Amino acid sequence: MKQVKHAAIGSVLGLLACAFSTQVLAQTNVQVSGMLDVYAGSIKRSGDAASTQVVNSGGLQTSWWGFKGTEELGNGMQAHFALTGFMRPDVGAMGRFGADTMFSRDANVGLSGSFGRVSLGRDLAPNFVPSLTFNPFGSSFQFSPLGLHTQTSSSRYRGQAWSATVSGDTAWSNEIMYVTPKLGGFTTSLFLQLGEQAGNSGKNNYGANTMYANGPLSFGAYFQSVKLGNPVDATVGPSQVFSFTPYNRVSGATYTLGASKNDTWFVGGAYDMQFIKLYGTLNYSTTNLLNAADAARYDLKSNTVQLGASMPVGQGSVLLSWARTNVKATGDFSAVLGGTDVKSSIVRNTVSLGYDYFFSKRTDVYGIVSYDKLSEQSSGVSAGVGIRQRF
C-alpha cells in the first residue's frame, strides 16, 4: 500500500514538474543562429596596382553567429537579449578584422511592449537598416557599390586609401536605443551612444531613423552625428573619423584634411512591381575638421547617389546597382600645396551586376562582377562566386 501511495505521489510530482517545465519553456525562448558566407574570386579596386586572388568571407553578407532570447513578463511585456558576433570562416577567426570585439554585432539587453522597444549595450547604428533595405545588394561590403563607397576603405588615389564617407560603424557600443511602435506605417528609432570620457561628454554620438512600408512602396531616412570611433576609441579628445587628401597634379604634393565630426543625412526608397524592384538612395555628409586652422579655411563634404534593381529570374534574382560619390574640399589650397593646379575633389563610380540563386530558404549561391573607377586613377574589376548557409 505504501508503495502504491509513494508511486502516486511520485506521479503527481512528475506531472507538476512537467507542467512547470512546459510553463517555463512557453515563457522563455533562446535561439542559437547564424550565417556563413564565403566566396572565391579576384579583387581589384580602382587605383590598385594589380588584382588579388582571394577566398574571403562576406561576399553578400558578413558571416555571424550567436544567441538571442526573449522572456514573457506578462501584460504584453517581454525581456530580450542578444549576443551575436561576426566571424571570418575563410581563416577560422572571430570578428570582421583582428581587433574586432567578440560580440561586435549585438551585445544588448532590453524590454519591449506596447510602448515600443528599449535596449542597452551594443546595438544597431542609425545608418544600418535604411542602407541595407534600399540597396539590392543588402549588407554586402565587398560588392555593394553603396557599401563600398560609404562604409569601407576600399580603393586608393595618390597613395591615399579611400575613406568611408559615413563614420561610426554599423553598430554602436555603449548605446541607448529606443524603437517606437508602428504608427501609421512608420517605425522610428532613436540612438544615443555615450563616449564615457570624464569631462568630455561632447563625444556622445546620436541619431535617428524612420522606416515606412505600405504595399509595393517603402521608404526611409536617417540622420546621425558621429564623433566617436567604433568599436573601441582610445583617442582623448575629438576622434579623426574621416579624412581626404587634396593634391597638386604637377608636383604630387598632398595635404590631408582630418575630420573630428561627421554628420550624415540619408533618404532612400524602393518600389516593387513584382517583375522588377527598383531602389534609390541619397547620402549627404558634412564634416568638422580636426585642425582649427583648417576648419577656418576649408569645407569638406561628400554626397553619394545610388540606383539599383532586382529582378526575379528562376529560383533567384538578378541584382544591379550603381553608385556615384563626390567628395569635395572647398577653399584656397595654393599656400599649402604650392601652385594652382590642385585637385581638391574626387569622384568615384562603381557598378555591380550579380545573380543570387536559392537552393532553399537556408542555402543560396551567387556570382557577382563589379567595375570601379576613381577620377584620375586606373579602373578596377572584381568578381566572385560564393555560397551562403544559414543555421
Secondary structure, DSSP 4 states (H G I P E B T S, - for coil): -HHHHHHHHHHHHHHHHHHHHHHHHHHEEEEEEEEEEEEEEEE--TT-SS-EEEEEE-SSS--EEEEEEEEEEETTEEEEEEEEEEEETTTTEESSSTT--TT-SEEEEEEEETTEEEEEEEEE-TTHHHHHHT-TTTT-SSS-HHHHHHH----EETTEEPPPSS-S-SEEEEEEEEEPPPBTTEEEEEEEE----TT-GGG-EEEEEEEEEETTEEEEEEEEEE-S-SS----SSS---EEE--EETTT--B--EEEEEEEEEEEEEEEE-SS-EEEEEEEEEEEEESSHHHHHH-EEEEEEEEEEEEEEETTEEEEEEEEEEEEEEES--HHHH-SS-EE-EEEEEEEEEEEEEESSSSEEEEEEEEEEEETTS--EEEEEEEEEEE-
